[in-house]
């Protein structure tokens, strides 16, 4: 179960990293959640560095408190995802034609 949640956290983190770290517009529009993501980013990178220093997968996955830490990161990532979805929804309400494009394309448009 640790590996499963780890992959989910990693997938979500990598998706949000390009948005919250790479887009100054999103950082300006969602400052509180950007700061929250910065903390998540730091926590996740520390977790990955720790995993790198433990090359044995079994030992790396059986560290005390790892599952709880991953669950916590996952919950915090969900909050950032929700804030981003709400931000996109406000843009779609203001410009109804945005309903016809994907969230990824909308993010690309808004970040330029």
Secondary structure by P-SEA (a helix, b strand, c coil): caaaaaaaaaaaaaaaaaaccccaaaaaacaaaaaaaaaaaaaaaaaaaaaaacccaaaaaaccaaaaaaaaaaaaaaaaaaaaaaaaaaaaaaccccccccaaaaaaaaac
